[in-house]
Amino acid sequence: MRYLIKPINKTIKFIIANKDWLFALLCLVLFTLIAENVWGKEKIAFDSFIYNGMQNIISPANTVLFKSITSLASTEVIIFFCILLLIFIRGKKYGFLIILNLINTTVLNMLLKTIFARPRPSNIYLVEVSGYSFPSGHAMTSAAFYGFIIYLIWQTDIRKKLKIASTVFLSILIILIGVSRVYLGVHYTSDIAAAFLVSIAYLIGFTKLTSIYLKGDNKKMNRKSQNNSSLINSFRCAFNGIKISFESGRNIIIHYIIAMIVILVGIFLKISLKEWITCIILFGLVISMEMINTALETIVNLVTPQINPMAKKAKDISAGAVLVIAIAAAAAGLIIFIPKILHLLN
């Protein structure tokens, strides 16, 4: 018996030390189980049960209530809250993380919807919607956005009671937004459950990287921790590089804005999975090339502070490389979108 105690203790310590990652893995496993049924176009029992139950409580008052709740995860409201947070939160690093989190969630949801292409419920529509059903965009956005706000609240110095109250309030709001989508007839319960599961798994990973990034800004790592956590330190440096690229020039911000516009147009025109993959690869190439251009200009300025023809030549070539990939990306975008726009007009 005593030979079993040591392995059991090690297992328990491992679980405690990695409980967050294990919980994220559990969420992904549950998401996979739901997604497998959706992919096989199989009926999920609790979808019909809850969907039919929701129809029994439909009333004018409830409809007004749930329309108001679901609007708290709409694009307009989320962007409005982002602007408020950027205004009132001190420190650009927090604003950068909030925007990055929102972009990540939007792209992830868009990809999953395109992959599974699940039609929406056909019985009741209390609001006008478009696009695919699985997983719910409102549920994913609310869980990722408000969930990250909960994380940021716990990084502040406010009283613990206020932290707990804020967490409870935002958690209930996230759940109610999910319920509202089923009540309004635009999603199955499995759409909501899958959205929450994938958002929780994503948030665990994102907040882990965020904590590394924030910790790196607040204190220097000693030599021992650098040797033992080189991978963690590399993530911190990568996040810092992205932040610096935002702060150092307007061009990369323009690229991100264009990428968001293309994403919105792509959702509206319902482009295919292959077209989404092409767009995402081009986004990465253009933005990465702009970051490399910024890095090269910084190095050139460091090496030759004075005006130098050779330094100018290096900068011009680097800027030209960005222009070439940007033109190629624009041409590919026109090839993808123009036929769809003409078809829509016809």
N, C-alpha and C positions, 0 to 999 in steps of 0.2 A: 504493500500500500504506500509505503514511504517513497518508493521509486516513482510513483505517479504524482506525488505532491509537487516536486520541482517542475515537471513539464506543465502541470496545471497552473502553477503560479506564474510561469513564463507566459503562458497563453493569456492569462488574465491581465498581466502587465502590458502585453502587446495590444490587447483589445482596448484597454484604458488609454494607452499612449496614442493609438490610432483610431479612436472612436469616431472622429469626424469623417475620416476617409472611409471607414467601414460603413458608416451610415450613408455616405454618398454612393458607395457601391451598391448598398441595398436598394436605394432609390432607383438606380439605373437598372438593376435586375427587375424590379417591379414595373418600371417603364417598359422594359423589353417584353415582359409578359403581356402587357396591354397592347403594345405595338405589334406583337406577333399576330394577335387576333385581328387587329385593324388591317394589317398587311394582307392577311388571308381573307379579308372581307367577311369575317365571321361575326355573328351577332353576339353581343355581350349582354348577359342576363340583366345585370343591375342597370344597364342603360335604359332598357324598356321600362323596368319597374319604377325607377326614379323619374324618368321622363313623363310617364303616365300619371304619376303622383303629383307632379308639378302642375299638370293641366287642371287638376281638381281644385287648386287654390288660386287660379287666375281670377283677378278682380281689377277694376279700375284703380283702386288705391294701391294694391300691390304692384301693378304695372308701373305706376308713377314712381313708386319707391325704388323698384329694381332698375328702372331706367336711370334714375339719379345715381344709384350705386355703381352701375356698370360704366357710367360716364367718367368715373374717377380713374378708369384705366384707359380712357380714350387717348389718342395721339395728342390732341390739343391740350388736354388737361395735364398729361405727363410732361409735355414740353414746357407748359406754364410753370409747373412745380420745379422743373429743372432750372428755369430762368431765376425763380425766386431763390433756390438754393445757391445758385452761382452768385447772386447778389449779396445774400446774407451770410454765407459760410466764408469764414476767413481762410485764406490759403488757396492758391490755385491748384494745389495737388489734389484736394478733395473734389473740386469741380471737374478736374480732368478725369478722375476715377468714376464720378457719377455719369458723365457723358460716355465714357468708354463702356461702362456697364450697360447702358441703354443701347448702344450700338451693337454690342455683343449679343444681347438678348433678341433684338430685332432680327439680326442676321440668322441667328440660330433657329428662331421660330419660323422664319421664312423658308429656310432649308428643309426643316422637318415637314412643314405643310406641303412643300413641293414634292418631297420624297413619297409621302404617304397618300397625298391627293384624295383625302376622304371627303365625300360630299357632306354637306350639312343636313341636319334633320329636315324632313319635308312636310311635317304635319302643321307646325305652328311657326309663324314669324311675327313677333310683336315689334321688331325693329328691322330696318333694312340693312342687310349685310351682303358681302361678296367674298369670294375666295373659298379656300378649303377649311375644313373643320378641325383637323387633328394636327397638333395639339392646339388648344385655345390660345390665341394671341393675347387676349385681355388677361387671362389667368396667368400666362407666363410673364407678361409685362408687369402685372401687379406684384406677383411673387418676387420677381427679380429686383424691381425698382424699390418697392416699399420694404422688401426684405433687406436690401442693401442700406436703406435709410436706418433700419433697426440696428444693423451692424455699426454704422457710423455713430448712432446715439450712444452705444455702449463704449465707444472710444472717447467720449467726452467726460468732463468732470462733474456733470450734474448729479443730483441726489439719486440714490439707487431706486427709491420708490418711484421717482419720476421716470426713470429708465424702464422699470417694470410696467408702469401704466402705459407708457408710449408703445412698448412691445406688444402688450395685450391689445391695445386699440388698433394698431396697424395689422396685427395678425388676424383679428376679427374682420377688419376691412378686406383683407386679401381673400379670406374665405367667402365673405358675402359677395365679392365681385365674381368669384367662381360660381356661386349659387345663382347669381343674377343671369349669367349666360345660359344656364340650363332652363331657368324660369322663362326667359324671353324666347326660348325655342330655337336658339341658333347654335347650340352645342349639345353633344351627349355628355353624360357624366364622365365617361372614360376620357373625353377630350380634356376635361378639367383636371382629372386625377393625373393624367400623363403630363400635363403642363406643370402642375405643382411639383411632381416628382423630378422632372428634368431640371426645373428651376432651382430646386433645393440642391441637387447634385452640382449644378453649375455654380451656385452661390458659394458652396463650401470651397470649391477650387478657387474661385475668384477672390474671396475674402482671405484665403490663405496667402495668395500672391500679394493681395493688398496690404496685409499685415507686414509682409516682408518689405514691401516698398516703403511703407510709412515708417517702419522701424529703421530702415536705412537712412531716412531723412533726419531722424531724431537723434541717432547716436552712431558713432563709428564702431564697426565690428573689430574686435581684437584679432591678433594674428592667429590664435588657435581656432576661433570660430570661422575665420576665413578659410583655413585649411580643411576644416571638417564640414563646411557648408558651402563649398564652391558652387554647387548647382543652385542653391538658394540665392547666393550672392549674384550669380549670373542673371537670375530672374529680376533681382532688384535693379541691377544695372540696365537691363533691357527696358524695364518700366521707366527708369529715369531717362533713358535715351529717347523714348517716345514722348515723354513730357517736355524734354528740352527742345525736341523738334517742333512741338506746338508753339513753344515760347519764342523760338528763334526766327520764325519767318511766317509770312502770311500764305505762301504758296501751298504748304501742306494742309493748312486749314481749308483752302479752296478745294483741294483734292478730296478732302473728307466730305465737304458739303456736296460736291458733285456726286460722290459715291452714294450719299444718302438720297439725293434726288433720283439717281438711277435705280436705287432699291425701291423707292416708292412707285416709280413709273413701271418697274418690272412687276411689282405686285398688282398694279392696276391692269396691266396688259396680260398677266398670267403667262409669263415666259416659261419655257420648259426647264427641267432639271439641268440638262446639258448647257443651256444658255446661262442659267444661274452660275454654274461652275465656271464657265468662261468669264463672266463678269467679275466674280470674286477673285479669280486668278489675276485678272487685269487690275483690279483695285490694289491687290497686294504688290504687283510689279510697279505700278506708277508711284504709290506711296513710298515703297522701299527705295526706289530710285531717287525720289526727292530727298529722302533722309540721307542717302549716300552722298548726294550732291551737297547737302548742308554740311555733312561731316568733312568732305573733301575741301570745301571752302574754308572751314574752320582750321584745318591743318595747314592749308596754304597761307592763310593769314598769320598763323603762328610761326611758320618757317620764314616767311618773307613779309614782314609788316609794311615795308616800303613798296611803292608802286614798281612792279616788275613785269616786263612783257611776257616772260615765261609763265609767271603766276597767272596772269590774265588768260593766257592760252589754255592752261589747265582748267580754270574756272569755266571758260567758254565751252570747252569740250564736254565737261561734266553737265553743264546746263543744256547743251545740245542733246546729250543722251536722254535727259528727262523729257525734252521736247519730242524726240523720236518715239519713245514708248508711249507718251501721252497721245500723239497723233495716231499711233497704231491702235491704242485702246479706243479712241474716239471713232476710228473707222470700223472697228469690230462692233462697237455699240450701235452705229448707224446700220450696219448690216443686220443686226438682230432686231432693232426696234422699228426701222422705217417700214418694212413689210407689214408688221403688226398694226402700226398706226394707219397705214393706207387701207388695210383690211377693215379696221374699225370705222374709218371715215366712209368707206363704201357701204 
